[in-house]
Amino acid sequence: MIKNIGKKVLFFTISSLLCCMLISCGGLSEDTTDTTITSGNLDSITAQYNYLKSSVVPLIIAGIDTTIGQASGFTASYDVNQYNITYTTTDANGNSTLASAAVFVPSTNTNVNTLLYLHGSTSIDNDRPTYASISYNTTNPALTTHTVEGENAFAIALASEGKIVIMPDYLGFGASSELHPYIHAGTLASASIDAVLATQALENSSVTEFTMSDKLIITGYSEGGYATMATHKELVNNSSSYPTIVNKIVGVIPGSPPCDLSVSMANTMLNSTNYPTPAFLPFLLYAYNNAYSITTNVTSFVKPEYASAFTDLDTKTKSLGDISADLPSTPNLMIADNFKAEITAALADYSTDRVLDTATASGFYEKLNDNDVYNYNPGPLLPYYILHLNADNTVPIENSEVAVHHMTTIGTATSAAIGGNIALIDPSVGMATAYTAGTLTDHSAGFVFYILTTKGIANTIFQ
């Protein structure tokens, strides 16, 4: 969940990049597919682009505030190869389906540490990681063109420092034509885990030259933070199913995760305050109805004058910000009266003791509950950093507070304040053993501090 800035949700405008581009070396050809590879669940490999290290830092500094960019200490040490892959995964109904991911590999290609980096909310197909590309004009560099957006730019920068970065498109984007199953734990986890398995097959292919180390960090912001927790929850709860992944995880870093859907996020959608991106609500309603067949007519969830939001989502060309412009800034005003009454009653029932005593007529609230991802035990040893603005205006801090409470009281994690393994940090303030609350409210601005803090944490863990 992220506020829209320019074209892309929760990312930063990079319209100034044309003057300070990533540069293609020409070492890899565009759309060169190896169709002979059958190992694992890898379907195809497309070796697309090579980015010169000399252009990585200017790209990052052009995309974010210059002072923050310089202070972050990004030092591009390696060129970066981008591989687009397709692979098999599982949809919300348990059926096998095709998905896609971008894999960014540094030119130092032996025993490389890996980040599984899960992107934030978008409704536009061309915002997907695999859409990133560059066409370099050697005669006139000013005519170089590219489609590198914010999170892809950061992924390339992280790779240029010597890390493999795996970025799934998620179902609904790229190779997958369905509606994106937004904030759906099962499909976000499976698409992410299977992207790692496919990258392990890519590592062993005949068209690539790199080896992965035994160290993997999972991270992401907003929907990506939610996906981080959903993925780790699945890996922990079913560890025997993922022997080539689970023992390599050395850190988990969710950023501003809407992990408590059934209480914290339900309260946010039902209260009477303005919300930066109200389109998140119809996106979730549409996605859950596709996944669970709750009603034969998804528009019945909202008042008739707001039904066009579902049509807009079908196009995959209209941003969440643009869709939000046609909706009331207070999300509860768009919800159909009978459905609002049902969810309000369920929330009042459930929030007292986290037990739903009375089933709902539609079953929708139960599906929210099923997709909470805070409620698992990450264990007492794994470094686990939740980065969340204290005053976040889009994903309230209560989500992460609930997660820490559960993991340290019901689970076996212990707080970093007493020398343990789990920490809740406001990245706008900086690293601290005890939580220090900042005043920054803007969810999108929080992404900048998340990525810079994550870079530092990852470098420390990977040492």
C-alpha positions as CSV (number, residue, x, y, z in Angstrom):
1,M,0.0,0.0,0.0
2,I,1.6,3.2,-1.0
3,K,0.7,6.7,-1.9
4,N,0.9,7.6,-5.6
5,I,3.6,9.9,-6.7
6,G,3.7,10.7,-10.4
7,K,3.2,7.6,-12.5
8,K,4.1,4.9,-10.0
9,V,2.6,4.1,-6.6
10,L,4.9,4.7,-3.7
11,F,7.8,5.3,-5.8
12,F,9.6,8.4,-6.7
13,T,9.4,10.4,-10.0
14,I,12.5,9.7,-12.1
15,S,11.6,12.0,-15.0
16,S,15.1,13.6,-14.8
17,L,16.9,10.3,-15.5
18,L,17.3,10.9,-19.3
19,C,20.3,13.2,-18.6
20,C,22.0,10.7,-16.3
21,M,21.1,7.3,-17.5
22,L,22.2,3.8,-16.9
23,I,24.2,2.7,-19.9
24,S,24.0,-0.5,-21.9
25,C,27.3,-2.2,-22.6
26,G,25.8,-4.4,-25.3
27,G,27.2,-7.4,-23.6
28,L,23.8,-9.0,-23.5
29,S,21.3,-9.1,-26.3
30,E,17.6,-8.1,-25.8
31,D,15.0,-10.9,-25.7
32,T,17.5,-13.8,-26.1
33,T,15.6,-16.8,-24.7
34,D,17.1,-20.1,-23.8
35,T,14.3,-22.6,-24.4
36,T,16.3,-25.7,-23.5
37,I,16.3,-25.2,-19.7
38,T,13.9,-27.5,-17.8
39,S,15.5,-27.7,-14.4
40,G,13.4,-26.7,-11.4
41,N,10.4,-24.6,-12.1
42,L,12.2,-22.2,-14.5
43,D,10.3,-21.8,-17.7
44,S,12.4,-19.4,-19.7
45,I,15.4,-17.0,-19.5
46,T,15.7,-13.7,-21.2
47,A,19.1,-12.0,-21.0
48,Q,18.3,-8.4,-21.6
49,Y,20.5,-5.6,-20.4
50,N,23.8,-4.6,-18.9
51,Y,24.2,-1.5,-16.9
52,L,27.5,0.3,-16.4
53,K,28.5,1.0,-12.8
54,S,29.5,4.6,-13.8
55,S,25.8,5.4,-14.3
56,V,24.2,3.8,-11.3
57,V,24.9,6.4,-8.6
58,P,23.8,9.3,-10.9
59,L,20.6,7.5,-11.5
60,I,19.9,7.1,-7.8
61,I,20.8,10.7,-6.9
62,A,18.6,11.9,-9.8
63,G,15.7,9.9,-8.4
64,I,15.7,11.0,-4.8
65,D,16.8,14.0,-2.7
66,T,20.4,14.7,-3.5
67,T,21.5,15.1,0.1
68,I,19.9,11.8,1.1
69,G,21.3,10.1,-1.9
70,Q,24.8,11.3,-1.2
71,A,24.6,10.5,2.5
72,S,23.5,7.0,1.7
73,G,27.0,6.2,0.5
74,F,25.9,4.2,-2.6
75,T,29.2,3.1,-4.2
76,A,28.6,1.3,-7.5
77,S,31.4,-1.2,-7.7
78,Y,30.1,-3.5,-10.4
79,D,28.3,-3.5,-13.7
80,V,24.9,-5.2,-13.5
81,N,23.2,-7.8,-15.7
82,Q,19.4,-7.9,-15.8
83,Y,17.8,-11.2,-16.6
84,N,14.0,-11.5,-17.0
85,I,12.7,-15.0,-16.2
86,T,9.4,-16.8,-16.3
87,Y,8.6,-19.6,-14.0
88,T,5.7,-21.7,-12.7
89,T,3.9,-20.9,-9.5
90,T,0.5,-21.3,-8.0
91,D,-2.6,-19.1,-8.3
92,A,-5.2,-18.4,-5.6
93,N,-7.1,-21.5,-6.6
94,G,-4.2,-23.8,-6.4
95,N,-3.6,-24.1,-10.1
96,S,-0.3,-24.0,-11.8
97,T,0.4,-20.7,-13.6
98,L,3.2,-18.7,-15.2
99,A,4.8,-15.8,-13.4
100,S,7.8,-13.5,-14.2
101,A,10.6,-11.8,-12.3
102,A,13.6,-9.6,-12.9
103,V,17.0,-10.8,-11.5
104,F,19.8,-8.3,-11.2
105,V,23.3,-9.9,-11.0
106,P,26.5,-8.0,-10.4
107,S,29.5,-8.6,-12.5
108,T,31.3,-10.1,-9.5
109,N,29.6,-13.4,-9.9
110,T,31.0,-15.9,-7.5
111,N,29.4,-16.7,-4.1
112,V,27.1,-13.6,-4.2
113,N,24.7,-12.8,-1.4
114,T,21.1,-12.4,-2.4
115,L,18.2,-10.0,-1.6
116,L,14.7,-11.1,-2.4
117,Y,13.2,-7.6,-2.9
118,L,9.4,-7.4,-3.1
119,H,7.9,-4.3,-4.7
120,G,5.1,-2.1,-3.5
121,S,1.6,-1.4,-4.7
122,T,0.8,-0.6,-8.3
123,S,-2.1,-1.1,-10.6
124,I,-0.1,-0.5,-13.8
125,D,1.4,-3.5,-15.7
126,N,4.3,-1.3,-17.0
127,D,5.4,-0.6,-13.4
128,R,6.5,-4.2,-13.0
129,P,10.2,-5.0,-12.5
130,T,10.6,-6.9,-15.8
131,Y,9.5,-3.7,-17.7
132,A,12.8,-2.1,-16.8
133,S,15.0,-1.7,-19.9
134,I,17.5,0.7,-21.5
135,S,18.5,1.5,-25.1
136,Y,21.8,3.4,-25.2
137,N,22.6,5.7,-28.1
138,T,26.4,5.6,-28.5
139,T,26.4,8.4,-31.0
140,N,24.3,10.8,-28.9
141,P,24.0,9.7,-25.3
142,A,21.3,12.4,-24.8
143,L,19.0,10.3,-26.9
144,T,19.4,7.3,-24.7
145,T,15.9,5.9,-23.6
146,H,14.9,3.8,-20.7
147,T,12.0,2.5,-18.6
148,V,13.8,2.3,-15.3
149,E,11.4,3.3,-12.4
150,G,12.2,4.0,-8.7
151,E,12.3,0.5,-7.1
152,N,14.1,-1.0,-10.2
153,A,16.7,1.8,-9.9
154,F,17.3,1.0,-6.3
155,A,17.5,-2.7,-7.1
156,I,20.2,-2.0,-9.8
157,A,22.1,0.2,-7.3
158,L,22.0,-2.6,-4.7
159,A,23.2,-5.1,-7.3
160,S,26.0,-2.8,-8.3
161,E,27.3,-3.0,-4.7
162,G,27.7,-6.7,-5.1
163,K,24.3,-8.3,-4.3
164,I,22.0,-10.4,-6.4
165,V,18.5,-8.8,-6.3
166,I,15.5,-10.9,-7.2
167,M,12.3,-8.9,-7.9
168,P,9.1,-10.9,-8.8
169,D,6.5,-9.1,-10.9
170,Y,3.8,-10.9,-8.8
171,L,0.8,-12.6,-10.3
172,G,-1.3,-10.2,-12.4
173,F,1.7,-8.5,-14.0
174,G,4.2,-9.4,-16.7
175,A,3.7,-13.0,-17.8
176,S,0.5,-13.3,-15.7
177,S,-2.6,-11.8,-17.3
178,E,-5.1,-12.1,-14.4
179,L,-6.0,-9.3,-12.0
180,H,-3.2,-8.9,-9.4
181,P,-4.3,-10.7,-6.2
182,Y,-3.6,-7.6,-4.1
183,I,-2.5,-8.2,-0.5
184,H,-3.2,-11.9,-0.8
185,A,-0.8,-13.8,1.4
186,G,-0.8,-17.1,-0.4
187,T,-0.1,-15.9,-3.9
188,L,2.4,-13.3,-2.9
189,A,4.3,-15.9,-0.9
190,S,4.3,-18.5,-3.7
191,A,5.3,-16.1,-6.4
192,S,8.2,-14.9,-4.2
193,I,9.4,-18.3,-3.1
194,D,9.1,-19.7,-6.6
195,A,11.1,-16.8,-8.0
196,V,14.0,-17.8,-5.7
197,L,13.7,-21.4,-6.8
198,A,13.7,-20.2,-10.4
199,T,16.8,-18.1,-9.8
200,Q,18.6,-21.1,-8.3
201,A,17.8,-22.9,-11.6
202,L,19.0,-19.8,-13.5
203,E,22.3,-20.0,-11.5
204,N,22.8,-23.5,-12.9
205,S,21.9,-22.7,-16.5
206,S,24.1,-22.6,-19.5
207,V,23.6,-18.9,-20.3
208,T,24.6,-17.4,-17.0
209,E,27.8,-17.2,-15.0
210,F,27.1,-16.6,-11.3
211,T,26.9,-18.6,-8.1
212,M,24.7,-17.6,-5.1
213,S,26.1,-17.7,-1.5
214,D,24.2,-19.4,1.4
215,K,22.9,-16.0,2.6
216,L,19.5,-14.6,1.6
217,I,17.6,-11.5,3.0
218,I,13.9,-11.0,2.3
219,T,12.7,-7.4,2.2
220,G,10.1,-5.0,0.7
221,Y,8.1,-1.9,1.5
222,S,4.3,-1.4,1.9
223,E,2.7,-4.2,-0.1
224,G,6.2,-5.5,-0.4
225,G,6.6,-5.4,3.3
226,Y,3.4,-7.4,3.6
227,A,4.7,-9.8,1.0
228,T,8.0,-10.1,3.0
229,M,6.1,-11.3,6.0
230,A,3.7,-13.5,4.0
231,T,6.7,-15.2,2.4
232,H,8.7,-15.7,5.6
233,K,5.6,-17.0,7.4
234,E,5.1,-19.6,4.7
235,L,8.8,-20.6,4.7
236,V,8.8,-20.9,8.5
237,N,5.5,-22.8,8.8
238,N,6.3,-25.2,6.0
239,S,10.1,-25.3,6.2
240,S,10.5,-28.9,5.1
241,S,9.0,-28.0,1.7
242,Y,11.8,-25.4,1.0
243,P,15.1,-27.0,1.9
244,T,17.1,-25.0,-0.6
245,I,15.8,-21.7,0.8
246,V,14.9,-21.8,4.4
247,N,18.4,-22.5,5.8
248,K,19.8,-19.6,3.8
249,I,17.7,-16.8,5.3
250,V,19.9,-14.6,7.4
251,G,17.5,-11.6,7.8
252,V,14.0,-10.3,7.3
253,I,13.3,-6.6,6.8
254,P,9.6,-5.7,6.2
255,G,8.9,-2.0,5.6
256,S,5.6,-0.5,6.6
257,P,3.7,-3.8,6.3
258,P,-0.1,-3.7,6.3
259,C,0.2,-7.0,8.2
260,D,-2.9,-6.7,10.5
261,L,-5.7,-6.5,7.9
262,S,-8.5,-7.6,10.2
263,V,-8.1,-4.9,12.8
264,S,-5.6,-2.1,12.1
265,M,-6.3,-1.8,8.3
266,A,-10.0,-2.5,8.7
267,N,-10.2,0.4,11.2
268,T,-8.4,2.6,8.8
269,M,-10.8,1.9,6.0
270,L,-13.9,2.2,8.2
271,N,-13.1,5.4,10.1
272,S,-14.1,8.9,9.0
273,T,-10.7,10.4,8.3
274,N,-9.2,11.2,4.9
275,Y,-6.9,8.6,3.4
276,P,-4.2,9.3,0.8
277,T,-5.0,6.5,-1.7
278,P,-8.6,5.3,-1.3
279,A,-8.2,3.1,-4.4
280,F,-6.5,0.6,-2.2
281,L,-10.0,-0.5,-0.9
282,P,-11.6,-1.4,-4.2
283,F,-8.3,-3.1,-5.3
284,L,-8.5,-5.4,-2.3
285,L,-12.2,-6.0,-2.6
286,Y,-11.8,-7.0,-6.3
287,A,-8.7,-9.2,-5.6
288,Y,-10.4,-11.0,-2.7
289,N,-13.6,-11.6,-4.7
290,N,-11.5,-13.1,-7.6
291,A,-9.7,-15.3,-5.1
292,Y,-12.6,-16.4,-3.0
293,S,-15.8,-16.0,-5.2
294,I,-17.5,-14.1,-2.3
295,T,-20.2,-12.6,-4.6
296,T,-21.2,-12.9,-8.2
297,N,-21.1,-9.1,-8.6
298,V,-18.1,-7.4,-7.1
299,T,-19.7,-4.0,-7.6
300,S,-22.2,-4.8,-4.9
301,F,-19.5,-4.1,-2.3
302,V,-19.6,-0.3,-3.1
303,K,-22.1,2.3,-3.9
304,P,-23.1,2.4,-7.6
305,E,-21.4,5.7,-8.4
306,Y,-18.0,4.2,-7.5
307,A,-18.3,0.9,-9.4
308,S,-16.1,2.3,-12.2
309,A,-13.0,1.7,-10.0
310,F,-13.2,-2.0,-10.8
311,T,-13.3,-1.3,-14.5
312,D,-10.3,1.0,-14.1
313,L,-8.3,-1.7,-12.3
314,D,-9.0,-4.1,-15.2
315,T,-7.2,-1.9,-17.6
316,K,-3.8,-2.1,-15.8
317,T,-3.0,1.3,-17.3
318,K,-4.5,3.7,-14.7
319,S,-2.5,4.4,-11.6
320,L,-3.9,4.0,-8.1
321,G,-3.5,7.8,-7.7
322,D,-5.7,8.5,-10.8
323,I,-8.3,6.0,-9.7
324,S,-8.3,7.5,-6.2
325,A,-9.1,10.9,-7.8
326,D,-12.5,9.6,-8.7
327,L,-13.2,8.2,-5.2
328,P,-14.1,9.9,-1.9
329,S,-11.1,10.7,0.2
330,T,-12.8,8.9,3.1
331,P,-12.9,5.3,2.0
332,N,-15.9,4.4,4.1
333,L,-18.1,6.7,2.1
334,M,-17.8,4.4,-1.0
335,I,-18.8,1.2,0.8
336,A,-22.3,-0.1,0.3
337,D,-24.4,0.4,3.4
338,N,-25.3,-3.2,4.1
339,F,-21.7,-4.4,3.5
340,K,-20.3,-1.6,5.7
341,A,-22.7,-2.6,8.5
342,E,-21.5,-6.2,8.2
343,I,-17.8,-5.4,8.4
344,T,-18.3,-2.8,11.1
345,A,-20.1,-5.4,13.3
346,A,-17.4,-8.1,12.6
347,L,-14.6,-5.7,13.5
348,A,-16.3,-4.8,16.8
349,D,-16.7,-8.5,17.5
350,Y,-13.2,-9.6,16.6
351,S,-11.1,-6.7,17.9
352,T,-12.1,-7.2,21.5
353,D,-10.3,-10.6,21.8
354,R,-9.1,-11.5,18.3
355,V,-11.9,-14.1,18.1
356,L,-14.8,-13.8,15.7
357,D,-17.8,-15.1,17.6
358,T,-20.4,-14.6,14.8
359,A,-19.8,-15.5,11.2
360,T,-20.5,-12.8,8.6
361,A,-23.0,-13.2,5.9
362,S,-20.6,-12.7,3.0
363,G,-17.5,-14.3,4.6
364,F,-15.3,-11.4,3.5
365,Y,-14.1,-10.5,7.0
366,E,-13.1,-14.1,7.6
367,K,-10.9,-13.8,4.5
368,L,-9.2,-10.6,5.9
369,N,-8.5,-12.6,9.0
370,D,-7.0,-15.5,6.9
371,N,-4.7,-13.0,5.3
372,D,-3.2,-11.5,8.4
373,V,0.5,-12.2,8.3
374,Y,1.7,-10.8,11.7
375,N,0.7,-14.0,13.5
376,Y,3.6,-16.4,13.2
377,N,6.8,-17.2,15.1
378,P,10.0,-16.1,13.3
379,G,12.1,-17.8,16.0
380,P,14.6,-16.4,18.6
381,L,17.7,-16.0,16.4
382,L,17.0,-14.5,13.0
383,P,17.6,-10.8,12.7
384,Y,14.2,-9.3,12.1
385,Y,13.9,-5.5,11.5
386,I,10.4,-3.9,10.9
387,L,10.9,-0.4,9.5
388,H,7.8,1.8,10.0
389,L,7.2,5.5,10.2
390,N,5.6,6.2,13.6
391,A,3.2,8.7,12.0
392,D,2.6,6.8,8.7
393,N,-0.6,8.2,7.1
394,T,-1.2,5.2,4.9
395,V,-0.2,2.1,6.8
396,P,-0.6,2.9,10.5
397,I,2.2,1.9,12.9
398,E,-0.3,-0.3,14.8
399,N,0.2,-3.0,12.2
400,S,3.8,-3.4,13.2
401,E,3.2,-2.9,16.9
402,V,0.7,-5.8,16.7
403,A,3.3,-7.9,14.9
404,V,6.1,-7.3,17.5
405,H,3.7,-8.0,20.3
406,H,2.6,-11.3,18.8
407,M,6.1,-12.4,17.9
408,T,7.6,-11.6,21.3
409,T,4.7,-12.9,23.5
410,I,3.2,-15.8,21.6
411,G,6.2,-16.5,19.5
412,T,9.8,-16.9,20.7
413,A,11.3,-13.8,19.3
414,T,12.8,-11.3,21.8
415,S,13.0,-7.5,21.6
416,A,16.3,-5.9,20.5
417,A,15.7,-3.6,23.5
418,I,16.7,-6.5,25.7
419,G,19.4,-7.9,23.4
420,G,17.0,-9.9,21.2
421,N,16.5,-10.5,17.5
422,I,13.5,-8.4,16.6
423,A,13.4,-4.6,16.3
424,L,10.8,-2.0,15.3
425,I,12.5,1.1,13.9
426,D,11.3,4.4,12.5
427,P,13.8,4.7,9.6
428,S,13.3,8.5,9.4
429,V,15.0,8.8,12.9
430,G,17.7,6.2,12.5
431,M,18.8,2.9,14.0
432,A,18.3,2.6,17.8
433,T,17.9,-0.3,20.2
434,A,14.8,1.4,21.7
435,Y,12.1,2.6,19.4
436,T,12.4,6.4,18.7
437,A,9.3,7.9,17.2
438,G,9.6,10.3,14.3
439,T,7.1,12.8,13.0
440,L,7.2,12.1,9.2
441,T,3.8,11.1,8.0
442,D,4.2,10.7,4.2
443,H,4.3,7.0,3.4
444,S,6.1,7.5,0.1
445,A,8.8,9.7,1.7
446,G,9.2,6.9,4.2
447,F,10.2,4.6,1.3
448,V,13.5,6.6,0.9
449,F,14.4,6.1,4.5
450,Y,13.4,2.5,4.3
451,I,15.7,1.7,1.4
452,L,18.7,3.5,2.9
453,T,18.2,1.9,6.3
454,T,17.7,-1.5,4.6
455,K,20.9,-1.1,2.7
456,G,22.9,-0.5,5.9
457,I,21.2,-3.4,7.7
458,A,21.9,-5.8,4.8
459,N,25.5,-4.8,4.5
460,T,25.9,-5.5,8.2
461,I,24.2,-8.9,8.1
462,F,26.1,-9.9,5.0
463,Q,29.5,-9.2,6.5
